[in-house]
């Protein structure tokens, strides 16, 4: 069984600008993770995250672009190489009078029980999240 | 900032931060596993690791700071005990993704404001 998460956030910027931040490698590196992303359907990009203080190599999330409809909708196949879970992230943009409403859905997230059965592979991305929140 | 979420967040983000830092390390996850079976003094934990007593103590200290374990003194021993409520928090996989995206969308907002 899997779970889905839905987020909605309004930005006081036009859709074209928000879209650029979602499909530009440099921008994604600023707000999401270091990556070699290109907005091309079928291409798989590597997003990396530090694994914390165990001196290991960076963790990898493979992101394949499954759908691309600028500046309205983009679908990623999101696969954490450590965990083997395959999930999907859907970005939907909608122009509002004063900016853009972004909806983000992350679907296919394993339930608690499955997550436990994945064993010791706790995602180091949470380490970077921690650093970001502390910083 | 208007973030609306499909699920309710009921814990302060500051508490999560240290929990995530704490569980990012494989040795500390192993310590949590060992303590999940029952409270133990540091001396009984050290043989399970290829690390010094000081290193194990340091990891336990980080776990205690995050609220994942508590410690009490008994004679010359320091006894550590896992905190079930905090452990439940880190087992909530969806909760981790929720915190991850919430944080990243905040950063996206900051990025857009600055560029």
gemmi code that builds the backbone of each chain (N, CA, C; Angstrom):
import gemmi

chains = {
    "A": [
        ("UNK", (0.836, -1.194, 0.000), (0.000, 0.000, 0.000), (0.875, 1.249, 0.000)),
        ("UNK", (0.402, 2.268, -0.638), (1.179, 3.507, -0.681), (0.317, 4.698, -0.296)),
        ("UNK", (0.999, 5.768, 0.009), (0.332, 7.002, 0.414), (0.638, 8.111, -0.587)),
        ("UNK", (-0.195, 9.116, -0.585), (0.066, 10.300, -1.396), (0.087, 11.534, -0.499)),
        ("UNK", (0.924, 12.463, -0.890), (0.975, 13.737, -0.177), (0.664, 14.849, -1.170)),
        ("UNK", (-0.122, 15.806, -0.746), (-0.471, 16.939, -1.605), (-0.110, 18.251, -0.919)),
        ("UNK", (0.529, 19.089, -1.674), (0.896, 20.404, -1.166), (0.376, 21.465, -2.119)),
        ("UNK", (0.104, 22.619, -1.557), (-0.343, 23.729, -2.395), (0.301, 24.986, -1.847)),
        ("UNK", (0.895, 25.758, -2.752), (1.554, 26.973, -2.285), (1.410, 28.059, -3.332)),
        ("UNK", (1.161, 29.260, -2.851), (1.008, 30.400, -3.754), (2.280, 31.233, -3.751)),
        ("UNK", (2.730, 31.591, -4.965), (3.904, 32.450, -5.087), (3.503, 33.740, -5.796)),
        ("UNK", (3.970, 34.888, -5.320), (3.624, 36.169, -5.971), (4.497, 36.411, -7.201)),
        ("UNK", (4.562, 35.427, -8.067), (5.373, 35.522, -9.285), (4.604, 34.851, -10.418)),
        ("UNK", (4.842, 35.308, -11.656), (4.099, 34.735, -12.793), (4.485, 33.278, -13.037)),
        ("UNK", (3.574, 32.503, -13.636), (3.838, 31.080, -13.891), (5.143, 30.828, -14.648)),
        ("UNK", (5.478, 31.693, -15.609), (6.691, 31.468, -16.402), (7.927, 31.452, -15.508)),
        ("UNK", (7.932, 32.328, -14.517), (9.084, 32.395, -13.615), (9.133, 31.173, -12.695)),
        ("UNK", (7.969, 30.796, -12.178), (7.926, 29.611, -11.311), (8.342, 28.386, -12.117)),
        ("UNK", (7.854, 28.294, -13.337), (8.192, 27.155, -14.190), (9.705, 27.050, -14.395)),
        ("UNK", (10.346, 28.196, -14.656), (11.798, 28.186, -14.862), (12.517, 27.607, -13.649)),
        ("UNK", (12.002, 27.930, -12.466), (12.643, 27.421, -11.247), (12.461, 25.910, -11.098)),
        ("UNK", (11.469, 25.360, -11.815), (11.206, 23.919, -11.721), (11.972, 23.119, -12.765)),
        ("UNK", (12.415, 23.775, -13.831), (13.013, 23.014, -14.943), (14.469, 23.403, -15.232)),
        ("UNK", (15.002, 24.360, -14.461), (16.385, 24.785, -14.677), (17.280, 24.127, -13.641)),
        ("UNK", (18.334, 23.492, -14.124), (19.212, 22.753, -13.223), (19.761, 23.638, -12.105)),
        ("UNK", (20.225, 24.841, -12.464), (20.815, 25.723, -11.442), (19.778, 26.107, -10.390)),
        ("UNK", (18.559, 26.407, -10.858), (17.513, 26.790, -9.910), (17.150, 25.613, -9.003)),
        ("UNK", (17.011, 24.429, -9.596), (16.679, 23.241, -8.800), (17.762, 22.977, -7.756)),
        ("UNK", (19.016, 23.254, -8.132), (20.103, 23.048, -7.177), (19.965, 23.994, -5.994)),
        ("UNK", (19.403, 25.185, -6.257), (19.247, 26.166, -5.182), (18.173, 25.751, -4.182)),
        ("UNK", (17.064, 25.242, -4.692), (15.961, 25.011, -3.743), (15.685, 23.529, -3.468)),
        ("UNK", (16.169, 22.637, -4.356), (15.851, 21.228, -4.143), (17.102, 20.423, -3.797)),
        ("UNK", (17.895, 20.089, -4.811), (19.111, 19.310, -4.587), (20.047, 19.520, -5.776)),
        ("UNK", (21.356, 19.291, -5.590), (22.273, 19.294, -6.728), (21.810, 18.260, -7.758)),
        ("UNK", (21.980, 18.583, -9.046), (21.375, 17.717, -10.065), (21.990, 17.981, -11.430)),
        ("UNK", (21.697, 17.086, -12.397), (22.064, 17.328, -13.795), (20.791, 17.314, -14.654)),
        ("UNK", (19.765, 17.937, -14.120), (18.441, 17.896, -14.731), (18.389, 18.641, -16.071)),
        ("UNK", (17.671, 18.063, -17.029), (17.306, 18.763, -18.266), (15.832, 18.479, -18.533)),
        ("UNK", (15.081, 19.504, -18.936), (13.643, 19.301, -19.158), (13.366, 18.600, -20.489)),
        ("UNK", (13.661, 17.311, -20.518), (13.452, 16.504, -21.722), (12.699, 15.237, -21.327)),
        ("UNK", (11.582, 14.979, -21.972), (10.798, 13.789, -21.648), (11.629, 12.534, -21.883)),
        ("UNK", (11.592, 11.634, -20.915), (12.310, 10.376, -21.049), (13.739, 10.419, -20.528)),
        ("UNK", (14.242, 11.621, -20.243), (15.603, 11.722, -19.728), (15.592, 11.517, -18.209)),
        ("UNK", (16.601, 10.794, -17.732), (16.718, 10.573, -16.294), (17.862, 11.402, -15.734)),
        ("UNK", (17.540, 12.221, -14.746), (18.548, 13.060, -14.094), (18.926, 12.461, -12.744)),
        ("UNK", (20.119, 12.779, -12.297), (20.575, 12.351, -10.968), (20.532, 13.539, -10.023)),
        ("UNK", (19.745, 13.409, -8.989), (19.753, 14.391, -7.903), (20.533, 13.740, -6.757)),
        ("UNK", (21.376, 14.517, -6.107), (22.208, 13.934, -5.052), (21.972, 14.646, -3.727)),
        ("UNK", (22.220, 13.923, -2.660), (22.095, 14.509, -1.327), (23.185, 13.922, -0.435)),
        ("UNK", (23.702, 14.726, 0.478), (24.722, 14.197, 1.390), (24.086, 13.184, 2.333)),
        ("UNK", (24.844, 12.157, 2.668), (24.298, 11.112, 3.517), (24.595, 11.339, 4.980)),
        ("UNK", (25.080, 12.509, 5.293), (25.346, 12.772, 6.697), (26.783, 12.499, 7.051)),
        ("UNK", (27.002, 12.184, 8.300), (28.374, 12.172, 8.781), (28.960, 10.767, 8.826)),
        ("UNK", (28.521, 9.881, 7.944), (29.098, 8.538, 7.979), (30.208, 8.394, 6.940)),
        ("UNK", (30.590, 9.484, 6.289), (31.687, 9.436, 5.329), (31.381, 8.625, 4.080)),
        ("UNK", (30.100, 8.441, 3.769), (29.735, 7.660, 2.589), (29.584, 8.571, 1.373)),
        ("UNK", (29.468, 7.935, 0.210), (29.169, 8.702, -0.993), (27.774, 9.310, -0.875)),
        ("UNK", (27.558, 10.362, -1.671), (26.243, 10.992, -1.660), (25.159, 10.000, -2.082)),
        ("UNK", (23.968, 10.207, -1.539), (22.825, 9.427, -1.978), (22.310, 9.965, -3.304)),
        ("UNK", (21.554, 9.137, -4.012), (21.088, 9.512, -5.351), (19.576, 9.310, -5.475)),
        ("UNK", (18.914, 10.299, -6.013), (17.522, 10.151, -6.428), (17.493, 10.281, -7.951)),
        ("UNK", (16.973, 9.263, -8.619), (16.861, 9.310, -10.077), (15.510, 9.911, -10.437)),
        ("UNK", (15.542, 10.934, -11.262), (14.318, 11.636, -11.648), (14.158, 11.563, -13.169)),
        ("UNK", (13.143, 10.836, -13.601), (12.858, 10.761, -15.031), (11.662, 11.656, -15.353)),
        ("UNK", (11.811, 12.468, -16.393), (10.709, 13.344, -16.802), (9.710, 12.504, -17.596)),
        ("UNK", (8.507, 12.369, -17.058), (7.484, 11.557, -17.730), (6.498, 12.403, -18.525)),
        ("UNK", (6.282, 13.631, -18.064), (5.367, 14.526, -18.772), (5.858, 15.949, -18.592)),
        ("UNK", (5.690, 16.737, -19.636), (6.221, 18.096, -19.623), (5.280, 18.964, -20.448)),
        ("UNK", (4.586, 19.884, -19.798), (3.610, 20.726, -20.478), (3.778, 22.159, -19.960)),
        ("UNK", (4.804, 22.868, -20.462), (5.115, 24.195, -19.924), (4.035, 25.217, -20.248)),
        ("UNK", (3.756, 26.126, -19.315), (4.229, 26.180, -17.925), (3.134, 25.699, -16.979)),
        ("UNK", (2.573, 24.535, -17.267), (1.363, 24.099, -16.561), (1.578, 22.837, -15.726)),
        ("UNK", (2.288, 21.858, -16.290), (2.320, 20.575, -15.602), (3.611, 19.825, -15.941)),
        ("UNK", (4.155, 19.145, -14.929), (5.323, 18.300, -15.141), (5.201, 17.093, -14.205)),
        ("UNK", (5.559, 15.918, -14.735), (5.510, 14.696, -13.914), (6.900, 14.081, -13.888)),
        ("UNK", (7.340, 13.774, -12.672), (8.615, 13.092, -12.485), (8.373, 11.698, -11.938)),
        ("UNK", (9.145, 10.738, -12.463), (9.272, 9.446, -11.796), (10.453, 9.592, -10.852)),
        ("UNK", (10.220, 9.399, -9.574), (11.196, 9.727, -8.516), (11.602, 8.426, -7.847)),
        ("UNK", (12.872, 8.073, -8.009), (13.330, 6.796, -7.469), (14.563, 7.015, -6.607)),
        ("UNK", (14.410, 6.751, -5.338), (15.556, 6.828, -4.437), (16.380, 5.563, -4.608)),
        ("UNK", (17.621, 5.721, -5.068), (18.450, 4.557, -5.391), (18.683, 3.672, -4.170)),
        ("UNK", (18.724, 4.269, -2.978), (18.927, 3.497, -1.748), (17.744, 2.605, -1.431)),
        ("UNK", (16.563, 3.133, -1.647), (15.374, 2.503, -1.095), (14.651, 1.641, -2.108)),
        ("UNK", (14.919, 1.861, -3.382), (14.261, 1.066, -4.400), (12.808, 1.417, -4.593)),
        ("UNK", (12.317, 2.399, -3.859), (10.913, 2.761, -4.017), (10.755, 3.645, -5.246)),
        ("UNK", (9.714, 3.418, -6.005), (9.443, 4.272, -7.157), (8.193, 5.076, -6.876)),
        ("UNK", (8.360, 6.380, -6.874), (7.236, 7.258, -6.570), (7.095, 8.261, -7.721)),
        ("UNK", (6.038, 9.063, -7.667), (5.846, 10.082, -8.691), (5.607, 11.434, -8.063)),
        ("UNK", (6.179, 12.449, -8.700), (5.978, 13.817, -8.245), (5.337, 14.585, -9.395)),
        ("UNK", (4.190, 15.182, -9.117), (3.458, 15.932, -10.139), (3.410, 17.404, -9.730)),
        ("UNK", (3.920, 18.268, -10.606), (3.843, 19.711, -10.398), (2.729, 20.263, -11.292)),
        ("UNK", (1.829, 21.045, -10.714), (0.778, 21.696, -11.502), (0.772, 23.183, -11.174)),
        ("UNK", (0.831, 24.004, -12.204), (0.847, 25.454, -12.004), (-0.443, 26.063, -12.541)),
        ("UNK", (-0.904, 27.075, -11.808), (-2.124, 27.759, -12.229), (-1.949, 29.253, -11.964)),
        ("UNK", (-2.168, 30.058, -13.001), (-2.056, 31.512, -12.825), (-3.199, 32.013, -11.956)),
        ("UNK", (-2.861, 32.894, -11.018), (-3.891, 33.557, -10.226), (-3.769, 35.051, -10.509)),
        ("UNK", (-4.674, 35.845, -9.962), (-4.635, 37.276, -10.233), (-3.307, 37.900, -9.834)),
        ("UNK", (-2.718, 37.385, -8.776), (-1.509, 38.024, -8.245), (-0.309, 37.079, -8.207)),
        ("UNK", (-0.311, 36.071, -9.037), (0.849, 35.179, -9.040), (0.522, 33.797, -9.561)),
        ("UNK", (1.058, 32.797, -8.884), (0.932, 31.418, -9.346), (0.616, 30.496, -8.180)),
        ("UNK", (-0.334, 29.607, -8.404), (-0.591, 28.574, -7.407), (0.093, 27.301, -7.888)),
        ("UNK", (0.987, 26.773, -7.060), (1.679, 25.528, -7.380), (1.077, 24.409, -6.543)),
        ("UNK", (0.686, 23.351, -7.234), (0.261, 22.145, -6.522), (1.321, 21.087, -6.759)),
        ("UNK", (1.721, 20.423, -5.700), (2.718, 19.364, -5.804), (2.129, 18.112, -5.165)),
        ("UNK", (2.077, 17.046, -5.937), (1.613, 15.762, -5.391), (2.756, 14.765, -5.458)),
        ("UNK", (3.009, 14.116, -4.351), (4.011, 13.047, -4.327), (3.250, 11.755, -4.029)),
        ("UNK", (3.154, 10.898, -5.011), (2.334, 9.695, -4.864), (3.196, 8.440, -4.843)),
        ("UNK", (2.637, 7.365, -4.334), (3.340, 6.082, -4.326), (4.315, 5.927, -3.181)),
        ("UNK", (4.170, 6.744, -2.141), (5.084, 6.649, -0.994), (4.739, 5.410, -0.175)),
        ("UNK", (5.741, 4.564, 0.122), (5.443, 3.339, 0.863), (4.852, 3.659, 2.240)),
        ("UNK", (4.007, 2.782, 2.703), (3.456, 2.973, 4.040), (4.513, 2.660, 5.076)),
        ("UNK", (4.173, 2.965, 6.300), (5.105, 2.804, 7.418), (5.703, 1.402, 7.448)),
        ("UNK", (4.859, 0.406, 7.269), (5.328, -0.965, 7.395), (6.351, -1.299, 6.308)),
        ("UNK", (6.042, -0.877, 5.080), (6.975, -1.134, 3.996), (8.270, -0.374, 4.200)),
        ("UNK", (8.136, 0.842, 4.700), (9.330, 1.639, 4.932), (10.258, 0.925, 5.912)),
        ("UNK", (9.693, 0.316, 6.934), (10.514, -0.408, 7.906), (11.207, -1.586, 7.262)),
        ("UNK", (10.499, -2.263, 6.378), (11.069, -3.453, 5.767), (12.193, -3.092, 4.804)),
        ("UNK", (12.328, -1.813, 4.489), (13.407, -1.395, 3.608), (14.757, -1.467, 4.311)),
        ("UNK", (14.742, -1.668, 5.612), (15.981, -1.906, 6.329), (16.720, -0.641, 6.701)),
        ("UNK", (18.029, -0.730, 6.686), (18.835, 0.345, 7.261), (19.033, 1.560, 6.378)),
        ("UNK", (18.364, 1.607, 5.257), (18.655, 2.699, 4.331), (17.942, 3.998, 4.619)),
        ("UNK", (18.099, 4.513, 5.779), (17.462, 5.802, 6.084), (17.991, 6.857, 5.141)),
        ("UNK", (17.095, 7.656, 4.603), (17.529, 8.605, 3.576), (18.337, 9.762, 4.153)),
        ("UNK", (19.549, 9.905, 3.617), (20.403, 10.995, 4.054), (19.910, 12.359, 3.621)),
        ("UNK", (18.930, 12.372, 2.727), (18.400, 13.678, 2.329), (17.845, 14.406, 3.542)),
        ("UNK", (17.457, 13.621, 4.532), (16.911, 14.231, 5.732), (18.006, 14.964, 6.492)),
        ("UNK", (19.222, 14.485, 6.320), (20.350, 15.193, 6.912), (20.448, 16.596, 6.324)),
        ("UNK", (20.347, 16.677, 5.010), (20.458, 17.996, 4.383), (19.268, 18.859, 4.756)),
        ("UNK", (18.127, 18.205, 4.893), (16.954, 18.950, 5.364), (17.257, 19.537, 6.732)),
        ("UNK", (17.843, 18.716, 7.573), (18.187, 19.189, 8.911), (19.136, 20.370, 8.865)),
        ("UNK", (20.162, 20.252, 8.019), (21.140, 21.333, 7.915), (20.476, 22.610, 7.415)),
        ("UNK", (19.573, 22.443, 6.451), (18.892, 23.605, 5.898), (18.058, 24.299, 6.966)),
        ("UNK", (17.332, 23.498, 7.718), (16.440, 24.084, 8.718), (17.230, 24.723, 9.852)),
        ("UNK", (18.378, 24.135, 10.154), (19.200, 24.714, 11.210), (19.891, 25.983, 10.739)),
        ("UNK", (20.243, 25.994, 9.441), (21.089, 27.068, 8.910), (20.382, 28.407, 8.820)),
    ],
    "B": [
        ("UNK", (3.299, 33.358, 4.396), (3.446, 32.178, 3.543), (2.214, 31.279, 3.692)),
        ("UNK", (1.582, 30.977, 2.606), (0.416, 30.110, 2.733), (0.750, 28.722, 2.201)),
        ("UNK", (1.024, 27.848, 3.109), (1.226, 26.451, 2.725), (0.035, 25.683, 3.254)),
        ("UNK", (-0.638, 24.984, 2.401), (-1.675, 24.102, 2.916), (-1.246, 22.679, 2.622)),
        ("UNK", (-1.510, 21.821, 3.530), (-1.006, 20.465, 3.432), (-2.137, 19.459, 3.458)),
        ("UNK", (-1.927, 18.367, 2.789), (-2.915, 17.308, 2.825), (-3.017, 16.673, 4.196)),
        ("UNK", (-1.970, 16.783, 4.971), (-1.978, 16.186, 6.300), (-1.506, 17.227, 7.313)),
        ("UNK", (-1.920, 17.061, 8.509), (-1.607, 18.029, 9.555), (-0.191, 17.806, 10.094)),
        ("UNK", (0.517, 18.885, 10.277), (1.826, 18.768, 10.944), (1.632, 19.163, 12.398)),
        ("UNK", (1.968, 18.278, 13.284), (1.656, 18.538, 14.688), (2.904, 18.657, 15.554)),
        ("UNK", (4.062, 18.689, 14.928), (5.259, 18.858, 15.749), (6.082, 20.022, 15.225)),
        ("UNK", (6.736, 20.690, 16.135), (7.567, 21.823, 15.728), (8.695, 21.338, 14.826)),
        ("UNK", (9.016, 22.141, 13.815), (10.045, 21.721, 12.875), (11.401, 21.615, 13.557)),
        ("UNK", (11.607, 22.378, 14.606), (12.902, 22.323, 15.289), (13.131, 20.945, 15.893)),
        ("UNK", (12.062, 20.319, 16.382), (12.213, 18.986, 16.963), (12.583, 17.972, 15.878)),
        ("UNK", (11.943, 18.086, 14.725), (12.226, 17.165, 13.630), (13.682, 17.245, 13.194)),
        ("UNK", (14.178, 18.443, 13.108), (15.523, 18.648, 12.581), (16.530, 17.742, 13.276)),
        ("UNK", (16.533, 17.814, 14.574), (17.544, 17.045, 15.284), (17.288, 15.551, 15.165)),
        ("UNK", (16.044, 15.168, 15.079), (15.731, 13.762, 14.883), (16.309, 13.287, 13.559)),
        ("UNK", (16.130, 14.091, 12.511), (16.625, 13.676, 11.199), (18.141, 13.617, 11.172)),
        ("UNK", (18.762, 14.598, 11.800), (20.221, 14.571, 11.878), (20.651, 13.306, 12.622)),
        ("UNK", (19.951, 13.029, 13.693), (20.327, 11.892, 14.538), (20.237, 10.571, 13.785)),
        ("UNK", (19.212, 10.388, 12.976), (19.036, 9.094, 12.313), (19.749, 9.027, 10.965)),
        ("UNK", (20.429, 10.109, 10.586), (21.145, 10.087, 9.306), (22.396, 9.214, 9.390)),
        ("UNK", (22.806, 8.869, 10.594), (24.042, 8.104, 10.771), (23.732, 6.632, 11.057)),
        ("UNK", (24.427, 5.741, 10.345), (24.145, 4.304, 10.466), (24.427, 3.780, 11.881)),
        ("UNK", (25.474, 4.286, 12.512), (25.782, 3.826, 13.871), (24.681, 4.216, 14.859)),
        ("UNK", (24.142, 5.404, 14.663), (23.090, 5.836, 15.591), (21.795, 5.065, 15.348)),
        ("UNK", (21.547, 4.692, 14.108), (20.366, 3.847, 13.865), (20.538, 2.491, 14.533)),
        ("UNK", (21.768, 1.982, 14.479), (22.025, 0.703, 15.124), (21.863, 0.818, 16.647)),
        ("UNK", (22.314, 1.933, 17.202), (22.131, 2.158, 18.639), (20.648, 2.162, 18.985)),
        ("UNK", (19.847, 2.807, 18.140), (18.402, 2.848, 18.398), (17.804, 1.444, 18.345)),
        ("UNK", (18.273, 0.661, 17.381), (17.780, -0.713, 17.274), (18.109, -1.499, 18.547)),
        ("UNK", (19.337, -1.341, 19.019), (19.756, -2.065, 20.224), (18.937, -1.626, 21.434)),
        ("UNK", (18.708, -0.304, 21.522), (17.978, 0.214, 22.685), (16.480, -0.067, 22.596)),
        ("UNK", (16.011, -0.315, 21.379), (14.590, -0.636, 21.228), (14.261, -1.931, 21.975)),
        ("UNK", (15.274, -2.777, 22.162), (15.063, -4.046, 22.865), (15.061, -3.868, 24.376)),
        ("UNK", (15.443, -2.689, 24.861), (15.445, -2.451, 26.294), (16.586, -1.531, 26.691)),
        ("UNK", (16.467, -0.918, 27.873), (17.493, 0.045, 28.286), (18.806, -0.656, 28.607)),
        ("UNK", (19.906, 0.051, 28.357), (21.230, -0.534, 28.568), (22.253, 0.538, 28.934)),
        ("UNK", (23.268, 0.146, 29.685), (24.374, 1.069, 29.914), (25.299, 1.112, 28.685)),
        ("UNK", (26.057, 2.186, 28.574), (26.960, 2.356, 27.430), (27.883, 1.148, 27.290)),
        ("UNK", (28.360, 0.643, 28.427), (29.321, -0.468, 28.411), (28.804, -1.679, 27.652)),
        ("UNK", (27.499, -1.887, 27.690), (26.931, -3.055, 26.990), (26.719, -2.777, 25.510)),
        ("UNK", (26.747, -1.509, 25.140), (26.516, -1.154, 23.740), (27.822, -1.165, 22.938)),
        ("UNK", (28.895, -0.778, 23.599), (30.190, -0.621, 22.907), (30.624, -1.881, 22.145)),
        ("UNK", (30.497, -3.094, 22.729), (30.970, -4.289, 22.005), (30.273, -4.532, 20.662)),
        ("UNK", (29.131, -3.892, 20.452), (28.415, -4.075, 19.181), (29.003, -3.226, 18.059)),
        ("UNK", (29.979, -2.397, 18.402), (30.503, -1.447, 17.410), (32.008, -1.560, 17.291)),
        ("UNK", (32.479, -1.130, 16.134), (33.908, -1.051, 15.896), (34.352, 0.385, 16.178)),
        ("UNK", (34.023, 0.843, 17.381), (34.324, 2.229, 17.755), (34.730, 2.266, 19.222)),
        ("UNK", (35.340, 3.384, 19.588), (35.749, 3.559, 20.985), (34.527, 3.842, 21.861)),
        ("UNK", (34.728, 3.678, 23.152), (33.714, 4.038, 24.148), (33.292, 5.502, 23.965)),
        ("UNK", (34.301, 6.368, 23.757), (34.007, 7.801, 23.599), (33.131, 8.058, 22.375)),
        ("UNK", (33.438, 7.345, 21.280), (32.667, 7.558, 20.051), (31.214, 7.119, 20.247)),
        ("UNK", (31.032, 5.978, 20.896), (29.658, 5.502, 21.153), (28.928, 6.496, 22.051)),
        ("UNK", (29.627, 6.984, 23.067), (29.022, 7.968, 23.974), (28.593, 9.217, 23.214)),
        ("UNK", (29.445, 9.622, 22.278), (29.141, 10.825, 21.497), (27.870, 10.622, 20.664)),
        ("UNK", (27.753, 9.449, 20.045), (26.543, 9.154, 19.270), (25.311, 9.127, 20.181)),
        ("UNK", (25.459, 8.545, 21.350), (24.335, 8.505, 22.295), (23.945, 9.920, 22.730)),
        ("UNK", (24.951, 10.753, 22.871), (24.694, 12.137, 23.262), (23.826, 12.826, 22.203)),
        ("UNK", (24.172, 12.596, 20.925), (23.398, 13.211, 19.828), (21.968, 12.680, 19.842)),
        ("UNK", (21.812, 11.372, 20.070), (20.461, 10.780, 20.144), (19.671, 11.388, 21.301)),
        ("UNK", (20.360, 11.619, 22.420), (19.687, 12.203, 23.588), (19.272, 13.639, 23.297)),
        ("UNK", (20.148, 14.385, 22.626), (19.828, 15.770, 22.262), (18.578, 15.843, 21.394)),
        ("UNK", (18.430, 14.832, 20.542), (17.281, 14.799, 19.630), (16.017, 14.277, 20.324)),
        ("UNK", (16.165, 13.859, 21.576), (15.006, 13.337, 22.289), (14.659, 11.906, 21.929)),
        ("UNK", (15.563, 11.226, 21.231), (15.295, 9.849, 20.815), (15.618, 8.853, 21.922)),
        ("UNK", (16.524, 9.233, 22.804), (16.827, 8.389, 23.973), (16.893, 9.280, 25.205)),
        ("UNK", (16.666, 8.677, 26.351), (16.894, 9.382, 27.617), (17.978, 8.642, 28.376)),
        ("UNK", (18.596, 9.314, 29.319), (19.660, 8.662, 30.095), (19.447, 8.950, 31.573)),
        ("UNK", (19.885, 7.992, 32.373), (19.860, 8.209, 33.812), (21.102, 7.579, 34.397)),
        ("UNK", (21.505, 8.084, 35.549), (22.703, 7.551, 36.195), (22.308, 6.508, 37.216)),
        ("UNK", (23.043, 5.405, 37.177), (22.823, 4.377, 38.189), (24.204, 3.965, 38.668)),
        ("UNK", (24.583, 4.446, 39.852), (25.940, 4.215, 40.309), (26.925, 4.845, 39.351)),
        ("UNK", (27.880, 4.055, 38.862), (28.846, 4.632, 37.917), (28.436, 4.379, 36.473)),
        ("UNK", (27.234, 3.852, 36.291), (26.762, 3.592, 34.924), (25.799, 4.670, 34.448)),
        ("UNK", (25.842, 4.902, 33.178), (24.855, 5.761, 32.538), (23.960, 4.844, 31.709)),
        ("UNK", (22.679, 4.776, 32.067), (21.752, 3.872, 31.398), (20.960, 4.647, 30.345)),
        ("UNK", (20.924, 4.090, 29.151), (20.182, 4.738, 28.054), (18.912, 3.966, 27.737)),
        ("UNK", (17.887, 4.719, 27.386), (16.591, 4.114, 27.070), (15.998, 4.823, 25.850)),
        ("UNK", (15.468, 4.054, 24.915), (14.855, 4.642, 23.718), (13.505, 5.251, 24.073)),
        ("UNK", (13.124, 6.305, 23.374), (11.837, 6.968, 23.599), (10.851, 6.578, 22.494)),
        ("UNK", (9.878, 5.743, 22.825), (8.976, 5.208, 21.790), (8.265, 6.286, 20.973)),
        ("UNK", (7.861, 7.372, 21.608), (7.120, 8.400, 20.869), (7.992, 9.013, 19.776)),
        ("UNK", (9.239, 9.298, 20.135), (10.143, 9.901, 19.151), (10.477, 8.899, 18.048)),
        ("UNK", (10.606, 7.636, 18.414), (10.908, 6.616, 17.414), (9.770, 6.486, 16.421)),
        ("UNK", (8.547, 6.605, 16.925), (7.397, 6.539, 16.032), (7.499, 7.648, 14.984)),
        ("UNK", (7.976, 8.780, 15.434), (8.101, 9.926, 14.548), (9.008, 9.614, 13.366)),
        ("UNK", (10.142, 8.968, 13.616), (11.078, 8.732, 12.515), (10.640, 7.549, 11.662)),
        ("UNK", (9.721, 6.734, 12.169), (9.215, 5.635, 11.349), (8.100, 6.081, 10.418)),
        ("UNK", (7.662, 7.328, 10.612), (6.574, 7.834, 9.793), (7.152, 8.311, 8.463)),
        ("UNK", (7.218, 7.388, 7.529), (7.877, 7.656, 6.252), (7.236, 8.821, 5.513)),
        ("UNK", (5.930, 8.778, 5.435), (5.222, 9.855, 4.751), (5.504, 11.188, 5.443)),
        ("UNK", (5.636, 11.140, 6.757), (5.926, 12.360, 7.504), (7.271, 12.951, 7.124)),
        ("UNK", (8.220, 12.065, 6.818), (9.529, 12.559, 6.410), (9.451, 13.251, 5.051)),
        ("UNK", (8.730, 12.641, 4.123), (8.555, 13.295, 2.828), (7.792, 14.604, 2.982)),
        ("UNK", (6.825, 14.605, 3.861), (6.024, 15.815, 4.080), (6.932, 16.957, 4.551)),
        ("UNK", (7.759, 16.653, 5.536), (8.670, 17.672, 6.051), (9.664, 18.104, 4.966)),
        ("UNK", (10.106, 17.124, 4.180), (11.060, 17.419, 3.100), (10.472, 18.417, 2.099)),
        ("UNK", (9.259, 18.134, 1.608), (8.670, 19.009, 0.588), (8.252, 20.349, 1.166)),
        ("UNK", (7.783, 20.322, 2.396), (7.386, 21.582, 3.017), (8.594, 22.519, 3.059)),
        ("UNK", (9.719, 21.947, 3.471), (10.949, 22.725, 3.538), (11.390, 23.199, 2.154)),
        ("UNK", (11.321, 22.292, 1.167), (11.807, 22.644, -0.162), (10.913, 23.695, -0.833)),
        ("UNK", (9.616, 23.642, -0.573), (8.731, 24.653, -1.152), (8.968, 26.024, -0.517)),
        ("UNK", (9.314, 26.021, 0.755), (9.702, 27.277, 1.390), (10.940, 27.843, 0.701)),
        ("UNK", (11.887, 26.960, 0.426), (13.114, 27.394, -0.240), (12.827, 27.884, -1.651)),
        ("UNK", (11.913, 27.210, -2.328), (11.535, 27.658, -3.670), (10.971, 29.077, -3.608)),
        ("UNK", (10.138, 29.314, -2.621), (9.578, 30.658, -2.441), (10.673, 31.687, -2.214)),
        ("UNK", (11.641, 31.334, -1.384), (12.767, 32.230, -1.118), (13.579, 32.480, -2.382)),
        ("UNK", (13.797, 31.414, -3.141), (14.559, 31.530, -4.388), (13.850, 32.469, -5.363)),
        ("UNK", (12.538, 32.302, -5.501), (11.772, 33.133, -6.435), (11.790, 34.599, -5.996)),
        ("UNK", (11.733, 34.824, -4.693), (11.737, 36.206, -4.203), (13.075, 36.896, -4.464)),
        ("UNK", (14.135, 36.100, -4.500), (15.477, 36.690, -4.616), (15.936, 36.836, -6.062)),
        ("UNK", (15.277, 36.163, -6.993), (15.778, 36.199, -8.368), (14.870, 37.032, -9.271)),
    ],
}
model = gemmi.Model(1)
for chain_id, residues in chains.items():
    chain = gemmi.Chain(chain_id)
    for i, (resn, *xyz) in enumerate(residues, 1):
        res = gemmi.Residue()
        res.name, res.seqid = resn, gemmi.SeqId(i, " ")
        for name, pos in zip(("N", "CA", "C"), xyz):
            atom = gemmi.Atom()
            atom.name, atom.element = name, gemmi.Element(name[0])
            atom.pos, atom.b_iso = gemmi.Position(*pos), 0.0
            res.add_atom(atom)
        chain.add_residue(res)
    model.add_chain(chain)
structure = gemmi.Structure()
structure.add_model(model)
structure.setup_entities()
